[in-house]
Amino acid sequence: MSDPFPGDARTNRERMLAGDWYIADDPENARRAQRAVRLAERYRIASIEDERTALSILAELLGHLGEDAFVKPPLHVDYGDHLSIGARTFVNVNLTALDVAPITIGEDCQIGPNVQLLTPVHPLEAQPRRNRLEAAKPITIGDNVWLGGGVIVCPGVTIGDDTVVGAGSVVTRDLPANVLAVGSPARVLRELA
C-alpha cells in the first residue's frame, strides 16, 4: 500500500485526535486500547467484591466520571479516556462506547442496557476501506437524557437536554431538547413537557 498521507508527518494517533482520516495501526493507540481492556476487566471484577476499588478503577479508565455516576459492568470502550460521564448518570449493563472521538454524556442521564455510542466512521469507497482508513466524529448527549435499551447513537450526533429515545432506536442525526424520538432512523414523535 502506498502512503495514504503523503507530506503529512503526523502519526496516525495525531491524525485521529485531530478528527482526520487515519489508519488504526498506531502503536500508541494500540497501547492505550490494551490499557482500556485491562482496566475495564479490572473494573468488572472489582465491582463484584469492592465498590470503592471499582470506582477508583473506573475513574482511572474514563476521561471524566461525575459525582455519584454509576456504570453497571461490563463496559466496553476503545480508549476510555475520551469518554465523559456526568454527575448522577446511571449507565446500565453492556454500554459500548467506541470513544475514538470524544463522547460526552451529561448529568442525570439514564442509559439503558446494550446502548451503543459509536464515533468511528469509515469510507464508503471500497479501496480506502481496504486500506483501513477511518476517522471519527464526537457524540454529545445532553443532561437528563434517557436512552432506552439497545439504542444506537451514530457518529457526530448531538442529543439535546431532557430528550427520551425509545428502546432499539438508531439515532443518525441530531435530536433537539425535550422530545421523544423512536425508530430506525430515530424520528421525533412529539415534544415533551
N, C-alpha and C positions, 0 to 999 in steps of 0.2 A: 504494500500500500504506500502510495506517495504521501508526502507531508500534507495533511489536510489544512494546515495553518501556516502557509509559507510567509516568512517575515514576521511572525508573531513568536516572540521569545518566551512568552508566559508559559508556566506549567499548566497542565490540564486542570489542576486544582484552582489556580488563579483564574482561568477562564470560567470554571464552574461558578466560583464565588461572584464573578462579575455578571453572571447570567448569560454568558455567551456559550456557543457550541463548544463542546469539549469531548474528549474520549475518557471513559471511566477506567483508565489504567494507571492513574497517578498513584505512586507509592504512598504518598501522604494520605490520600483518600482511602486507600486500602487499609492503612494502619488505623485510621480513625473509625472506619467501618467495623473493623475487628474489635476495637475498643468498645464500640456501641453494643455489639453482640455479647461480649463478655459482661458488660455492666447490666444489660437488660436481663441476662440469665441470672446474674447475682441478685438483682432486684426481685425476680420471680421467686427464687429460693428463699431469700431473706424475708419476703413478705409472709411466708408460712410460719416463721419462727419468731421474728423480732421486728416489729413495726418501726421502731426508731432507726435501726440499722437499715431497713428497707428504704425509708425516706431519705436517709443520707446518701445511699447509692443512687436513688432516683434523681436527687438534686445534683449529684456529680454527672449523671448521664445527660440531663437536659440543659438547654441554654438558660431556661428560667422556669422555676416552679413556684407559683404563688402560694401565699399562706393558706393553709387549710385545703389546698387542692388535693385530690385523691385520684390515683390511677390504679385501677384494678388490673393486675397482670393476667396474662402476658401482654407485653408491649413490644411492638416491632418498629424499629426506626432504621434509617440509613446511617445517620451520624449522631442523632440525639441533640447535639449542641446547637442545631438550627431550629429546635422546637421549643416554643414558649407556651406555658400553660398558666392561665391567670388564676387569681385567688378564688378559692371556694368552688372551683370547677370540679365536676365529677366525670371521670372517664371510665367507662365500663370495659369489660374484657376484650382483648384482641384488637386494640387500636393499631392500625398500620399507618404510620406517619412517615412517608418517604420524604424526608427533610433534606433533599438536595438543595433546595432554596428554602428560605425561612417559612416556617409555619407558625402563625400566631393564633392562639386560642384565647379568647377574652376571659373575663371574670364571670363567675356564677353560671357557667355553661353546663349542660348535660349532654354528654357524648355517649350514645348507645353502643351496644356490643357490635363488634365486627365493622366498625366505621373505618373507611379508608380515606386518607388525606394524601393525595398524590401530586407532588410538584414536578416530577420529570416529564419532559416532552421528547419526542423522537421525530426525526424527519419523515415526511410522507414518501419521499422518493426512496427507491429501493437501494441504490448504491450507497448513499450516506448512512442508511441503517446497517448495511453490511459492514461498513467502515466503523461501526459502533459509535457514531456521533450521537450525542444527547445534549440537552440543555434543561433548564428548569425555570418555573415561574412560581412566585410565592403565593401562599394561601393565607387569607386573613379571615378569622371568624370573630365577630363582634362579641360584646358582652351579652349574657343571658340568652344565648342561642341554645336550642335543643336540636340535636341531630339524632333522629331515630335510628334504630338498629339497622346495620347494613348500608347506611348512606355512603355514597362515594362522592368526594369533592375533587374535581379535576384541577389541573394546573392553572394558576393565575386567578382563581376565583376569590371574591370577597363576599362574605355574608354579613349583612347588617345586624345591628343590635336587636335583640328580642324576637328574632325570627325563628320559626319552627320548620324543620324539614322532615317530612314524613319518611317512615321506615322504607328502606330499599330504593330511595330516590337517588338519581345521579345528577349532581349539580355541575353543569357545564358552563354556566355563566353567572355573573354576579347576581345576588339577590339583595333587594333593599331591606331596610329595617322594618320590623313589625308586620311581617307577612307569614302566611302559611304557604309552603311550597311542597309539591309532591310530584312524583312521576319520573320518567326517564325519556327525555331530559326533564329535570325538575321545572315545573311551571307554577307561578303564583296563583293560588286558588282564591285567596282573599286577604284583606288587611286584618290585623289583629288589634284589639282594643288596647 
